[in-house]
Amino acid sequence: MAQKSVQIPKEIEKEITLLRGFKDLVAERTGYMFGAKVLGKKMSTETKTQRDAVSKAGKKLKEGIELLIEQPTEKNSKNVQTATREVKEAKKTNRKAREPHMKKISPLKKATRYIDTVAIPDSLKELGSPATPRFSLSEWAKKAIA
């Protein structure tokens, strides 16, 4: 016995196609977000030494400034200048260590931002539900973050 084919109205077929595209878009965006997160953790682990050096140099500079304020001497002034150079060098070293990681992370973050600000709002508009600013949370969102 031959099966009877069901004719789906064109508007429903179009909406199904748009919804599938939207699902794929959100999945792609979420994949980019998770990828950037994993790479960020890897970068954090691999640049710990450089980050610690920046932190240590920053603390030394802060202490030097406090001492200079309390005791404005030539020696304390030179210590602050030295600490400032150390912070600058430590930041430069940290930036250089992060560079290869950021080359991988930046495109993922840019794509996520583009999808969030352009592609998703455009898709929602096309689906007949344009995004509008909201200033309070829905009940499900309140419960989810509680």
Secondary structure, 3 states (H helix, E strand, C coil): CCCCCCCCCHHHHHHHHHHHHHHHHHHHHHHHHHHHHHHHHHHHHHCHHHHHHHHHHHHHHHHHHHHHHHCCCHHHHHHHHHHHHHHHHHHHHHHHHHHHHHHHHHHHHHHHHHHHHHHHHHHHHHCCCCCCCCCCCCHHHHHHHC
